[in-house]
Amino acid sequence: MQMKAAYILVDPQMYTEAKFGSIIIPDNIMARKKFARGTVVSVGPGLVLPMCGEHSRVEVDAGDSILYYKEYATPIQVEGKEMHIIEENQVLATLEPGEFAPKELALVPIIPEGETNGRD
């Protein structure tokens, strides 16, 4: 299936707690309703730029793991499997391997280099 414009076909994954640097998105009912993660299956060529008539590049590629707003996803069935169609602007983050963390990890504050946390 080839997507058009800036639309993205996503294979949604089972939700688990996500960690981005030191920010953790909790695995709770509210988070599961609002956010989803998935693997990009197909990406459109991007929106046509009116001044030059060329396509703007979509910032994700097939195979990328992403975090996106679930409430804006359009569910469809592709070969018996539920997939989501989203617009590019609904993608919150591209995930690197290992960014989905076990629940034991705690929120760790970010301390700029050269500063202390007051416990030294």
C-alpha positions as CSV (number, residue, x, y, z in Angstrom):
1,M,0.0,0.0,0.0
2,Q,1.5,3.3,-1.1
3,M,0.5,6.3,1.1
4,K,-0.2,9.7,-0.4
5,A,0.9,13.2,0.7
6,A,2.1,13.3,4.3
7,Y,0.2,10.2,5.5
8,I,1.9,7.4,7.3
9,L,0.7,3.7,7.7
10,V,1.7,2.4,11.1
11,D,1.6,-1.1,12.5
12,P,0.6,-0.4,16.2
13,Q,2.5,-2.2,18.9
14,M,1.4,-3.3,22.3
15,Y,1.7,-0.4,24.7
16,T,4.4,-0.5,27.4
17,E,6.0,2.2,29.4
18,A,8.2,4.4,27.3
19,K,11.4,6.2,28.4
20,F,12.8,9.2,26.4
21,G,16.0,10.3,28.0
22,S,14.8,10.8,31.6
23,I,11.2,11.4,30.8
24,I,9.0,8.3,31.3
25,I,5.5,8.0,29.8
26,P,3.6,5.9,32.3
27,D,1.7,2.7,31.4
28,N,-1.7,3.7,32.7
29,I,-5.2,3.9,31.3
30,M,-4.9,7.7,30.4
31,A,-1.6,7.2,28.6
32,R,-2.8,4.2,26.6
33,K,-5.8,6.2,25.4
34,K,-3.7,9.2,24.3
35,F,-0.5,7.8,22.9
36,A,0.5,4.7,20.9
37,R,3.7,3.4,19.5
38,G,4.2,1.5,16.3
39,T,6.4,0.7,13.4
40,V,6.1,2.7,10.2
41,V,5.0,0.4,7.3
42,S,4.6,3.0,4.5
43,V,5.2,6.7,4.1
44,G,3.8,9.1,1.5
45,P,6.0,11.4,-0.5
46,G,5.1,14.5,1.5
47,L,3.0,17.6,0.9
48,V,3.4,19.5,-2.3
49,L,5.1,22.8,-1.7
50,P,3.1,25.5,-3.5
51,M,6.0,27.7,-4.5
52,C,8.0,25.1,-6.3
53,G,5.7,22.1,-6.8
54,E,8.1,19.7,-5.2
55,H,7.2,17.4,-2.2
56,S,8.4,18.2,1.3
57,R,10.2,15.2,2.8
58,V,8.4,13.2,5.5
59,E,10.6,13.0,8.6
60,V,10.1,9.2,9.2
61,D,10.9,6.2,7.0
62,A,9.5,2.7,6.7
63,G,10.8,0.6,9.6
64,D,11.1,3.5,12.1
65,S,9.6,3.0,15.6
66,I,7.5,6.0,16.5
67,L,5.3,7.4,19.3
68,Y,2.1,9.1,18.1
69,Y,-1.2,10.5,19.2
70,K,-3.6,7.5,19.1
71,E,-6.8,9.6,19.2
72,Y,-6.0,11.0,15.8
73,A,-5.2,7.7,14.1
74,T,-7.6,6.2,11.6
75,P,-7.8,2.4,12.2
76,I,-8.0,0.2,9.0
77,Q,-7.8,-3.5,8.3
78,V,-4.9,-4.6,6.1
79,E,-4.8,-8.3,5.3
80,G,-6.8,-9.0,8.5
81,K,-4.5,-6.9,10.7
82,E,-5.4,-3.6,12.3
83,M,-3.2,-0.7,11.1
84,H,-3.4,3.0,11.7
85,I,-3.2,5.8,9.2
86,I,-1.8,9.1,10.7
87,E,-0.7,12.4,9.4
88,E,3.0,13.3,9.8
89,N,2.2,16.1,12.3
90,Q,0.8,13.5,14.7
91,V,4.2,11.8,15.2
92,L,5.7,12.8,18.6
93,A,9.0,11.0,18.5
94,T,11.1,8.6,16.6
95,L,12.3,5.9,19.0
96,E,15.7,4.3,19.2
97,P,16.2,0.7,20.2
98,G,15.9,0.3,24.0
99,E,13.8,3.4,24.7
100,F,10.9,1.3,26.0
101,A,11.9,0.8,29.6
102,P,10.8,-1.7,32.3
103,K,8.5,-0.3,35.0
104,E,11.2,-0.3,37.7
105,L,13.0,2.7,36.2
106,A,12.3,5.9,38.0
107,L,12.2,9.5,36.7
108,V,15.7,10.9,36.8
109,P,16.1,14.7,36.7
110,I,18.3,16.2,34.0
111,I,21.2,18.1,35.5
112,P,23.2,20.3,33.1
113,E,26.8,19.5,32.7
114,G,29.0,21.3,35.4
115,E,26.0,21.8,37.8
116,T,25.3,19.7,40.9
117,N,22.0,18.5,42.3
118,G,22.6,20.0,45.8
119,R,23.5,16.7,47.4
120,D,27.3,16.9,46.9
